Amino acid sequence: MIFGLAAQMGWKLYQLDVRSTFLQGELDEDVFLDQPQGYLVKGMEQQVYKLHKTLYGLKQVPRTWYSKIESHFIKEGFQKCSSEQTLFTKRNAEGRIIIISIYVDDLIYIGNDERLIVEFKSSMLSRFDMTNLGIMSYFLGIEVIQNGNGIFIGQKQYAKDILKRFGMENCNSICNPIAPGAKIDKDTDGDAVDDTLFKQIVDSLMYLTATRPDLMYVTSLISRYVARPTKIHMKVAKRALRYLKGTTQLGIYYQKTAEMKGELTAYTDNDYAGDIDDRRSTSGYVFLLSLGSIAWSSKKQPIVTLSTIEAEFVLSSSVDEKNTGRTWMEKSEVHTHKVEGKIVLEHCGNGDQVADIMIKPLKLEAFLKLRNMLGMQDITEIN
């Protein structure tokens, strides 16, 4: 969401990197460790060391680091987001604002005031052992391009590495990742293939879906069969790689638009009883901001529903944890927000239902249209 917000507001994305992150936390409990082999103190072999600082390998380390940086932000006047524990904001009376997102040892920050940004950067560099990476261009294997019209994110190099790793760099490309109307099942009588290789392909594609929502459905589909993949499943996986061969330069382009005014749009749909093996439905959703996808999912529902409307409730409602199988409309946050007027629900025709790309194989024309509606563009088309 930060990428979409920054694009809509015309803000730059900045980045800080924490050095030796897990050595900067402070222990709030007594932790002891044995003397390492080869460094035993003579006459004190049975004694142990007491740690005064955190050390890599301790299970407490992630929590101690987060607690330390969280307390620093609170002290500096930041407020923590109630629904996202790693997001912090600070706003003053003049309307100046800075937003920070933490991912372990990486900090992303944006804002509408250069002075506030400089002050924040100076404060962090003086308080923690950090590296100032400046304007973001690369983050967690994701390439980031920022220009006057928006922000582009993609994984071109990683896509090429995947093709090379699995010997598909010279394969013939194809225009869609899964054959239209394809129906896949467990294929219990089919010939088994190398499950390790199959899992590696699935895992590689899954990481790629961080910027490639067009691959989300096929990746989610084949991941159901990692326990015993067959030739049919491998064929589907390699077709996805053939599609990747011709689309390595695709990514998501977030653009500033006067029409949308930063509005968040969500599409949801389900493929009722679409799974051949257990007749569970597949749920899919896409959230759009600044003409680009900011969140998406394709997932088989945990229960068997008895109607399309019940499948829709599963998608939009909470599932009662104690009574698996019953959905409770009164627990639905969507329903609550609708009553309060915070959101507006609209019926969407099949041709413009972006979530369809997350729940079923589509004909090429429909697939390309919805892929474009996801905000996906070729990196060479970015101005």
C-alpha positions as CSV (number, residue, x, y, z in Angstrom):
1,M,0.0,0.0,0.0
2,I,2.9,2.4,0.7
3,F,4.0,2.1,-3.0
4,G,0.5,3.0,-4.2
5,L,0.1,5.9,-1.7
6,A,3.5,7.3,-2.6
7,A,2.6,7.2,-6.3
8,Q,-0.7,8.9,-5.7
9,M,0.7,11.7,-3.6
10,G,3.8,12.2,-5.7
11,W,6.1,11.3,-2.7
12,K,9.5,9.6,-3.0
13,L,10.3,6.3,-1.3
14,Y,13.4,6.3,0.9
15,Q,15.2,3.4,2.5
16,L,17.4,2.7,5.6
17,D,19.2,-0.6,6.3
18,V,20.0,-1.7,9.8
19,R,23.4,-3.3,10.3
20,S,23.8,-6.3,12.6
21,T,20.1,-6.0,13.4
22,F,19.8,-8.8,15.9
23,L,22.8,-7.6,17.9
24,Q,21.0,-4.3,18.8
25,G,18.2,-5.6,20.9
26,E,18.3,-5.6,24.7
27,L,17.4,-8.6,26.8
28,D,14.7,-8.2,29.4
29,E,15.3,-11.7,31.0
30,D,18.2,-13.8,32.1
31,V,19.8,-15.9,29.4
32,F,22.7,-18.3,29.9
33,L,24.8,-20.3,27.5
34,D,27.5,-23.0,27.7
35,Q,31.1,-22.1,27.2
36,P,32.0,-22.9,23.5
37,Q,34.2,-25.8,22.8
38,G,37.9,-24.9,22.6
39,Y,37.4,-21.8,24.8
40,L,36.7,-23.5,28.2
41,V,38.2,-21.6,31.2
42,K,40.4,-23.9,33.2
43,G,39.0,-24.6,36.6
44,M,35.6,-23.2,35.6
45,E,34.5,-25.8,33.0
46,Q,31.1,-26.3,34.7
47,Q,30.2,-22.6,34.7
48,V,28.2,-20.8,32.1
49,Y,28.1,-17.3,30.5
50,K,25.3,-14.8,31.1
51,L,24.3,-12.7,28.1
52,H,24.0,-9.0,28.6
53,K,23.1,-8.3,24.9
54,T,21.2,-10.2,22.2
55,L,22.9,-12.7,20.0
56,Y,22.1,-14.3,16.7
57,G,20.3,-17.6,17.2
58,L,18.3,-16.6,20.3
59,K,14.5,-17.1,19.9
60,Q,14.0,-13.8,21.8
61,V,16.0,-11.8,19.3
62,P,13.3,-10.7,16.8
63,R,11.0,-9.5,19.6
64,T,13.8,-7.6,21.4
65,W,14.7,-5.8,18.2
66,Y,11.1,-4.9,17.4
67,S,10.5,-3.7,21.0
68,K,13.5,-1.5,20.9
69,I,12.7,0.3,17.7
70,E,9.0,0.4,18.6
71,S,9.8,2.2,21.8
72,H,12.0,4.6,20.0
73,F,9.2,5.5,17.5
74,I,6.7,6.0,20.3
75,K,9.1,8.2,22.1
76,E,9.6,10.3,19.0
77,G,5.8,10.9,18.7
78,F,4.9,8.2,16.2
79,Q,1.6,6.3,16.3
80,K,1.4,2.6,15.6
81,C,-1.2,1.4,13.1
82,S,-3.8,-0.8,14.9
83,S,-4.1,-3.3,12.0
84,E,-0.4,-3.4,10.9
85,Q,2.1,-3.7,13.7
86,T,5.1,-2.6,11.6
87,L,3.5,0.6,10.3
88,F,4.1,3.9,12.1
89,T,2.9,7.5,11.3
90,K,3.7,10.9,12.6
91,R,1.6,14.0,11.8
92,N,1.9,17.6,13.2
93,A,-0.5,20.5,13.4
94,E,0.6,21.9,10.0
95,G,-0.3,18.7,8.3
96,R,3.2,17.5,7.7
97,I,3.3,13.7,7.8
98,I,5.8,10.9,7.7
99,I,5.0,7.2,7.3
100,I,7.4,4.3,8.2
101,S,7.2,0.6,7.4
102,I,9.6,-1.9,9.0
103,Y,10.6,-5.2,7.5
104,V,13.1,-6.8,9.9
105,D,16.2,-4.8,9.1
106,D,14.8,-2.6,6.3
107,L,12.9,0.6,6.8
108,I,10.9,2.3,4.2
109,Y,9.7,5.9,4.8
110,I,7.7,8.5,2.8
111,G,6.3,11.9,3.7
112,N,5.2,15.2,2.4
113,D,7.8,17.4,4.0
114,E,11.5,17.3,3.1
115,R,12.6,18.8,6.5
116,L,10.7,16.1,8.4
117,I,12.2,13.4,6.3
118,V,15.7,14.7,6.9
119,E,15.1,15.0,10.7
120,F,13.8,11.5,10.8
121,K,16.8,10.1,8.9
122,S,19.3,12.0,11.1
123,S,17.6,10.7,14.2
124,M,17.7,7.1,13.1
125,L,21.3,7.3,12.0
126,S,22.4,8.8,15.3
127,R,20.4,6.3,17.4
128,F,21.0,3.0,15.5
129,D,23.8,1.5,13.5
130,M,22.2,2.0,10.0
131,T,23.1,2.6,6.4
132,N,21.3,5.4,4.5
133,L,20.3,3.9,1.1
134,G,18.6,7.1,-0.1
135,I,15.9,6.9,-2.7
136,M,14.7,3.3,-3.0
137,S,15.7,1.4,-6.1
138,Y,15.9,-2.2,-4.8
139,F,14.0,-3.9,-2.0
140,L,13.9,-7.6,-1.0
141,G,14.8,-8.7,-4.5
142,I,12.3,-6.3,-6.0
143,E,13.4,-3.7,-8.5
144,V,11.8,-0.2,-7.9
145,I,11.7,2.5,-10.5
146,Q,10.4,6.0,-9.4
147,N,9.6,8.7,-11.9
148,G,7.4,11.7,-12.2
149,N,4.4,9.6,-13.3
150,G,4.5,6.9,-10.7
151,I,6.3,3.9,-9.2
152,F,7.1,0.6,-10.9
153,I,8.0,-2.6,-9.1
154,G,9.1,-5.8,-10.7
155,Q,11.4,-8.9,-10.5
156,K,12.9,-9.1,-14.0
157,Q,16.2,-10.5,-12.9
158,Y,14.7,-13.0,-10.6
159,A,12.3,-14.2,-13.3
160,K,15.3,-14.8,-15.6
161,D,17.1,-16.6,-12.9
162,I,14.2,-19.0,-12.4
163,L,14.1,-19.8,-16.1
164,K,17.8,-20.5,-16.1
165,R,17.6,-22.6,-12.9
166,F,15.0,-25.0,-14.4
167,G,16.5,-25.1,-17.9
168,M,13.7,-23.1,-19.5
169,E,15.6,-20.0,-20.7
170,N,15.4,-21.1,-24.3
171,C,11.9,-22.5,-24.2
172,N,9.1,-21.2,-26.5
173,S,7.0,-18.6,-24.7
174,I,3.2,-18.7,-24.4
175,C,0.6,-16.0,-23.9
176,N,-1.2,-17.2,-20.8
177,P,0.0,-19.2,-17.8
178,I,-2.7,-21.9,-17.8
179,A,-4.8,-23.4,-20.6
180,P,-8.3,-21.8,-20.7
181,G,-10.9,-24.0,-19.0
182,A,-8.2,-26.4,-17.6
183,K,-9.4,-28.8,-14.8
184,I,-6.7,-30.3,-12.6
185,D,-7.1,-33.0,-10.0
186,K,-4.9,-35.1,-7.8
187,D,-4.3,-37.6,-10.7
188,T,-3.9,-40.5,-8.2
189,D,-3.2,-43.0,-11.0
190,G,-0.8,-40.7,-12.9
191,D,3.0,-41.2,-13.1
192,A,4.8,-39.5,-10.3
193,V,7.6,-37.0,-11.0
194,D,10.5,-35.6,-8.9
195,D,8.6,-34.0,-6.0
196,T,11.7,-32.0,-5.0
197,L,12.0,-30.4,-8.4
198,F,8.3,-29.7,-8.5
199,K,8.4,-28.0,-5.0
200,Q,11.3,-25.9,-6.1
201,I,9.3,-24.6,-9.1
202,V,6.3,-23.9,-7.0
203,D,8.4,-22.1,-4.3
204,S,10.2,-20.0,-7.0
205,L,6.9,-19.0,-8.6
206,M,5.4,-18.2,-5.2
207,Y,8.2,-15.7,-4.4
208,L,7.7,-14.2,-7.8
209,T,4.0,-13.5,-7.1
210,A,5.2,-10.6,-4.8
211,T,5.0,-8.5,-8.0
212,R,3.2,-10.8,-10.4
213,P,-0.4,-11.2,-9.5
214,D,-1.0,-12.7,-13.0
215,L,0.8,-15.8,-11.8
216,M,-1.1,-16.1,-8.5
217,Y,-3.8,-18.5,-9.6
218,V,-1.7,-21.0,-11.4
219,T,0.9,-21.0,-8.6
220,S,-1.8,-21.5,-5.9
221,L,-3.4,-24.3,-8.0
222,I,-0.2,-26.4,-8.5
223,S,0.8,-25.9,-4.9
224,R,-2.1,-28.2,-3.9
225,Y,-0.3,-31.1,-5.4
226,V,3.2,-30.9,-4.0
227,A,2.7,-34.0,-1.9
228,R,2.5,-36.2,-5.0
229,P,3.0,-34.4,-8.2
230,T,2.5,-36.2,-11.5
231,K,3.4,-35.6,-15.1
232,I,0.1,-33.6,-15.5
233,H,1.0,-31.3,-12.7
234,M,4.6,-30.8,-13.9
235,K,3.2,-29.9,-17.4
236,V,1.0,-27.2,-15.8
237,A,4.0,-25.9,-13.9
238,K,6.2,-25.8,-17.0
239,R,3.5,-24.0,-18.9
240,A,3.7,-21.3,-16.2
241,L,7.4,-21.1,-16.8
242,R,6.8,-20.8,-20.6
243,Y,4.5,-17.9,-19.9
244,L,7.1,-16.3,-17.7
245,K,9.6,-16.6,-20.5
246,G,7.7,-14.0,-22.5
247,T,6.8,-11.8,-19.6
248,T,10.0,-11.4,-17.6
249,Q,9.8,-7.6,-17.8
250,L,6.2,-7.3,-16.5
251,G,5.6,-5.6,-13.1
252,I,3.1,-3.4,-11.4
253,Y,3.0,0.3,-12.2
254,Y,1.3,2.6,-9.6
255,Q,0.3,5.9,-11.1
256,K,-1.0,9.2,-9.9
257,T,-4.6,9.8,-11.2
258,A,-7.0,12.6,-10.8
259,E,-10.0,10.4,-11.4
260,M,-9.5,7.9,-8.6
261,K,-8.3,10.4,-6.0
262,G,-6.5,7.7,-4.0
263,E,-9.6,5.6,-3.5
264,L,-9.1,1.9,-2.5
265,T,-11.0,-0.5,-4.8
266,A,-11.5,-4.2,-4.0
267,Y,-12.7,-7.0,-6.2
268,T,-13.8,-10.4,-4.8
269,D,-15.2,-13.5,-6.4
270,N,-15.2,-17.3,-5.9
271,D,-15.3,-20.4,-8.2
272,Y,-18.1,-22.3,-6.5
273,A,-17.2,-26.0,-5.9
274,G,-14.4,-25.7,-8.5
275,D,-12.0,-28.3,-6.9
276,I,-12.7,-31.6,-8.6
277,D,-11.3,-33.7,-5.6
278,D,-13.2,-32.2,-2.7
279,R,-15.6,-29.7,-4.3
280,R,-14.3,-26.8,-2.2
281,S,-14.5,-23.3,-3.7
282,T,-11.6,-21.1,-4.6
283,S,-11.7,-17.5,-3.2
284,G,-9.9,-14.7,-4.9
285,Y,-9.5,-11.0,-4.2
286,V,-7.6,-8.0,-5.6
287,F,-7.2,-4.6,-4.0
288,L,-6.2,-1.7,-6.2
289,L,-4.7,1.7,-5.4
290,S,-3.3,4.2,-7.8
291,L,-4.3,1.9,-10.7
292,G,-2.1,-0.9,-9.4
293,S,-2.6,-4.0,-7.3
294,I,-1.5,-3.7,-3.7
295,A,-2.9,-7.0,-2.3
296,W,-4.2,-10.2,-4.0
297,S,-5.0,-13.7,-3.1
298,S,-6.1,-17.0,-4.6
299,K,-6.9,-19.7,-2.0
300,K,-9.0,-22.8,-1.7
301,Q,-11.7,-22.3,1.0
302,P,-11.3,-24.4,4.2
303,I,-14.8,-25.8,4.1
304,V,-17.3,-27.2,1.6
305,T,-20.1,-24.8,1.0
306,L,-23.7,-25.7,-0.1
307,S,-24.4,-22.7,-2.3
308,T,-22.8,-19.8,-4.1
309,I,-24.1,-17.3,-1.6
310,E,-22.5,-19.3,1.2
311,A,-19.3,-19.4,-0.6
312,E,-19.5,-15.6,-0.9
313,F,-20.1,-15.4,2.9
314,V,-17.0,-17.5,3.5
315,L,-15.0,-15.1,1.3
316,S,-16.3,-11.9,3.1
317,S,-17.1,-13.2,6.6
318,S,-15.2,-14.6,9.5
319,V,-15.3,-18.3,10.0
320,D,-16.2,-19.3,13.6
321,E,-13.1,-21.1,14.9
322,K,-15.0,-23.3,17.3
323,N,-17.6,-24.4,14.8
324,T,-15.8,-25.0,11.6
325,G,-18.3,-25.1,8.8
326,R,-20.6,-22.3,10.0
327,T,-20.2,-18.7,8.8
328,W,-21.6,-15.9,10.8
329,M,-22.8,-12.8,9.0
330,E,-22.9,-10.7,12.1
331,K,-19.1,-11.2,12.4
332,S,-18.4,-9.9,8.9
333,E,-16.4,-6.7,9.0
334,V,-17.5,-6.1,5.5
335,H,-21.1,-6.1,6.6
336,T,-20.4,-3.8,9.5
337,H,-18.5,-1.3,7.4
338,K,-21.3,-1.4,4.8
339,V,-23.9,-0.5,7.5
340,E,-21.7,2.3,8.8
341,G,-21.3,3.7,5.3
342,K,-17.5,3.2,5.2
343,I,-17.6,1.1,2.1
344,V,-19.9,0.8,-0.9
345,L,-20.7,-2.6,-2.4
346,E,-21.4,-2.8,-6.1
347,H,-22.2,-5.7,-8.4
348,C,-19.5,-6.2,-11.0
349,G,-20.1,-7.8,-14.4
350,N,-18.0,-10.7,-15.5
351,G,-16.1,-8.8,-18.1
352,D,-14.7,-6.3,-15.5
353,Q,-14.4,-8.7,-12.5
354,V,-10.7,-8.4,-11.9
355,A,-10.9,-11.2,-9.2
356,D,-11.7,-13.7,-12.0
357,I,-8.0,-13.9,-12.8
358,M,-7.5,-15.3,-9.3
359,I,-10.0,-18.1,-9.4
360,K,-10.2,-19.8,-12.8
361,P,-8.4,-20.3,-16.1
362,L,-9.5,-17.6,-18.6
363,K,-9.6,-17.3,-22.3
364,L,-6.7,-15.3,-23.6
365,E,-8.6,-12.1,-24.4
366,A,-10.2,-12.0,-21.0
367,F,-6.9,-12.8,-19.3
368,L,-5.0,-10.0,-21.0
369,K,-7.8,-7.5,-20.2
370,L,-7.8,-8.4,-16.5
371,R,-4.0,-8.5,-16.4
372,N,-4.0,-4.9,-17.6
373,M,-6.6,-4.0,-15.0
374,L,-4.2,-5.3,-12.3
375,G,-1.9,-2.4,-13.2
376,M,0.7,-4.6,-14.9
377,Q,3.0,-3.0,-17.5
378,D,6.2,-3.9,-19.3
379,I,9.2,-2.1,-17.8
380,T,10.1,-0.8,-21.3
381,E,6.8,1.1,-21.4
382,I,7.5,3.1,-18.3
383,N,8.2,6.8,-19.1
